[in-house]
Amino acid sequence: MHMLRYRRRGLFAATAAALLCSALPVRAADDQAAIAPIQQLIGGLEQVMKAGMGASFSQRFAMLAPIVDRTFDLTAILRESVGAPWASLPPNQQAMLADAFRRYTVATYVNSFDSSDGTRFEVKPETRAVGNQQVVQTKIIPKSGDSHELDYVMRDGGSGWRAVDILADGSISRVAVQRSDFRRLLARGGAEALVASLKSKSADLSDGSS
């Protein structure tokens, strides 16, 4: 009886080890697939920073915009930020909002990374699973001062992994922060008020050039 028990334990251990080993390559592949868009975004930010003020805002915007499009699922972010009212908006208003939100998102990054001042980036090689999403953890490390953690919540929507939220300092959701502001504007003046607000913010970020 003891011998049979030991053999069963050995079989269970061997089976568990085999399952773990077979899962590791899959997890590593998921990690790399989710991390790749963020590495591309960082590469784009480094190019924009290198170009610096020697390039116009519009030129840097044009450099970064296609990378932002590939990195983020901007429609999903906007839809989640607007919430239930999104479904009731006519297609032309959804399109206006999507265009204004895209310009605002790109302008925010261009404005925030406008010079090569010694800032560097770190990306953790492993992601953190949250349901069917993966969180890519990054740090922005300035030449002096404190570093800042930005975590990107990634989702595979069928066309590849793309970011659907950003967590500042690992916990503050950008979507949640936007949600109250967006819904307040929609309640006050509909889609036109939100579009006007996003355009105004983009103009401020770009000194009116985007």
C-alpha positions as CSV (number, residue, x, y, z in Angstrom):
1,M,0.0,0.0,0.0
2,H,2.8,2.4,0.9
3,M,4.6,1.6,-2.4
4,L,1.4,2.3,-4.4
5,R,0.9,5.7,-2.6
6,Y,4.5,6.7,-3.4
7,R,4.0,5.7,-7.0
8,R,0.9,7.8,-7.2
9,R,2.6,10.8,-5.7
10,G,5.4,10.4,-8.2
11,L,3.0,10.2,-11.1
12,F,1.1,13.3,-9.9
13,A,4.4,15.2,-9.4
14,A,5.6,14.2,-12.9
15,T,2.3,15.2,-14.5
16,A,2.3,18.6,-12.7
17,A,5.9,19.2,-13.8
18,A,5.0,18.3,-17.4
19,L,2.0,20.6,-17.4
20,L,4.1,23.5,-16.0
21,C,6.8,23.0,-18.5
22,S,4.4,22.9,-21.4
23,A,2.7,26.1,-20.2
24,L,5.9,28.1,-19.8
25,P,6.5,28.7,-23.6
26,V,2.9,29.7,-24.0
27,R,3.1,32.2,-21.2
28,A,6.4,33.6,-22.5
29,A,4.9,34.0,-26.0
30,D,1.9,35.8,-24.5
31,D,4.2,38.1,-22.5
32,Q,6.3,39.0,-25.6
33,A,3.2,39.5,-27.7
34,A,1.7,41.9,-25.2
35,I,4.9,43.7,-24.5
36,A,5.9,44.3,-28.2
37,P,3.5,47.2,-28.8
38,I,4.7,49.0,-25.7
39,Q,8.3,48.6,-26.8
40,Q,7.3,50.1,-30.2
41,L,5.6,53.0,-28.4
42,I,8.8,53.6,-26.3
43,G,10.9,53.5,-29.5
44,G,8.6,56.1,-31.0
45,L,8.8,58.3,-27.9
46,E,12.6,58.1,-28.0
47,Q,12.6,59.2,-31.7
48,V,10.3,62.1,-30.9
49,M,12.5,63.1,-27.9
50,K,15.6,62.9,-30.1
51,A,13.9,65.1,-32.7
52,G,13.1,67.5,-29.9
53,M,12.3,71.1,-30.5
54,G,14.3,71.0,-33.8
55,A,11.2,69.5,-35.3
56,S,7.9,71.2,-35.3
57,F,5.0,69.9,-33.2
58,S,3.2,68.8,-36.3
59,Q,6.2,66.9,-37.5
60,R,6.6,65.1,-34.2
61,F,2.9,64.5,-34.2
62,A,3.1,62.8,-37.6
63,M,6.0,60.6,-36.4
64,L,4.1,59.4,-33.4
65,A,0.5,59.1,-34.5
66,P,0.8,55.8,-36.5
67,I,2.6,54.2,-33.5
68,V,-0.1,55.3,-31.1
69,D,-2.7,53.9,-33.5
70,R,-0.9,50.5,-33.4
71,T,-0.4,50.5,-29.6
72,F,-3.8,51.6,-28.4
73,D,-7.3,50.5,-29.0
74,L,-8.5,54.1,-28.9
75,T,-12.0,53.2,-29.8
76,A,-12.3,50.8,-26.9
77,I,-10.8,53.4,-24.5
78,L,-13.1,56.1,-25.7
79,R,-16.2,53.9,-25.6
80,E,-15.3,52.8,-22.0
81,S,-14.7,56.4,-21.0
82,V,-18.0,57.6,-22.4
83,G,-19.9,54.6,-21.0
84,A,-23.5,53.9,-21.8
85,P,-24.2,57.1,-23.7
86,W,-21.8,55.9,-26.4
87,A,-24.3,53.5,-27.9
88,S,-27.0,56.2,-28.3
89,L,-24.7,58.6,-30.2
90,P,-25.2,58.7,-34.0
91,P,-22.3,57.4,-36.1
92,N,-21.2,60.9,-37.2
93,Q,-20.8,62.1,-33.6
94,Q,-19.0,58.9,-32.7
95,A,-16.6,59.6,-35.6
96,M,-16.1,63.2,-34.5
97,L,-15.3,62.1,-30.9
98,A,-12.9,59.4,-32.1
99,D,-11.0,61.9,-34.3
100,A,-10.8,64.5,-31.5
101,F,-9.8,61.8,-28.9
102,R,-7.0,60.5,-31.1
103,R,-5.6,63.9,-31.7
104,Y,-5.7,64.6,-28.0
105,T,-4.0,61.3,-27.1
106,V,-1.2,61.8,-29.5
107,A,-0.7,65.5,-28.6
108,T,-0.5,64.5,-24.9
109,Y,2.4,62.2,-25.6
110,V,4.2,64.6,-28.0
111,N,3.9,67.4,-25.4
112,S,5.1,65.2,-22.5
113,F,8.2,63.9,-24.3
114,D,9.4,66.9,-26.2
115,S,13.2,66.7,-25.7
116,S,16.0,64.3,-25.2
117,D,16.8,65.2,-21.6
118,G,18.3,61.9,-20.4
119,T,15.0,60.3,-19.6
120,R,15.0,56.5,-20.1
121,F,12.4,53.8,-20.0
122,E,12.3,50.3,-18.4
123,V,9.9,47.5,-19.3
124,K,9.5,44.5,-17.1
125,P,10.1,41.3,-19.1
126,E,7.0,39.5,-17.7
127,T,3.4,40.7,-17.7
128,R,0.8,40.4,-14.9
129,A,-2.3,38.6,-15.9
130,V,-5.7,40.1,-15.0
131,G,-8.5,37.9,-16.4
132,N,-8.0,37.8,-20.1
133,Q,-5.8,40.9,-20.1
134,Q,-2.1,41.4,-19.5
135,V,-0.6,44.3,-17.7
136,V,2.8,45.5,-19.0
137,Q,4.7,47.3,-16.3
138,T,7.0,50.2,-17.3
139,K,9.0,52.9,-15.6
140,I,9.9,56.4,-16.8
141,I,13.2,57.3,-15.2
142,P,14.2,61.0,-15.6
143,K,17.9,62.0,-15.4
144,S,17.1,63.5,-12.0
145,G,14.2,63.1,-9.7
146,D,11.8,60.3,-9.0
147,S,10.8,57.7,-11.5
148,H,7.2,57.1,-12.5
149,E,5.4,53.8,-13.1
150,L,3.1,53.5,-16.0
151,D,1.3,50.1,-16.5
152,Y,-0.4,49.4,-19.8
153,V,-3.5,47.1,-19.7
154,M,-3.3,45.0,-22.8
155,R,-6.1,43.1,-24.5
156,D,-6.0,40.8,-27.5
157,G,-8.9,41.9,-29.6
158,G,-8.2,39.5,-32.5
159,S,-5.9,41.8,-34.4
160,G,-3.2,41.7,-31.8
161,W,-2.5,43.0,-28.4
162,R,-3.4,46.7,-27.8
163,A,-3.6,48.9,-24.8
164,V,-7.1,49.6,-23.4
165,D,-6.1,51.5,-20.2
166,I,-3.1,53.1,-18.5
167,L,-2.5,52.8,-14.8
168,A,-0.4,55.7,-13.3
169,D,1.7,54.6,-10.4
170,G,0.3,51.1,-10.9
171,S,-3.2,51.8,-9.8
172,I,-4.7,55.1,-11.1
173,S,-6.8,54.3,-14.2
174,R,-6.7,56.8,-16.9
175,V,-10.1,55.6,-18.2
176,A,-11.6,56.0,-14.7
177,V,-10.2,59.5,-14.4
178,Q,-11.5,60.5,-17.9
179,R,-14.9,58.9,-17.3
180,S,-16.3,61.5,-14.9
181,D,-15.0,64.4,-17.0
182,F,-16.3,63.0,-20.3
183,R,-19.8,62.1,-18.8
184,R,-20.1,65.6,-17.2
185,L,-19.4,67.3,-20.6
186,L,-21.8,65.0,-22.4
187,A,-24.5,65.6,-19.9
188,R,-24.0,69.4,-20.2
189,G,-23.7,69.8,-23.9
190,G,-23.7,66.4,-25.7
191,A,-21.0,65.1,-28.0
192,E,-20.3,68.6,-29.3
193,A,-19.2,69.8,-25.8
194,L,-16.8,66.9,-25.4
195,V,-15.4,67.3,-28.9
196,A,-14.8,71.0,-28.2
197,S,-13.1,70.2,-24.9
198,L,-10.8,67.7,-26.5
199,K,-9.9,70.1,-29.3
200,S,-9.2,72.8,-26.9
201,K,-6.9,70.6,-24.8
202,S,-5.1,69.5,-28.0
203,A,-4.6,73.1,-29.0
204,D,-3.1,74.0,-25.6
205,L,-0.8,71.0,-25.7
206,S,0.5,71.9,-29.2
207,D,0.4,75.7,-28.9
208,G,-2.4,75.6,-31.5
209,S,-0.3,73.8,-34.2
210,S,-2.0,70.3,-34.1
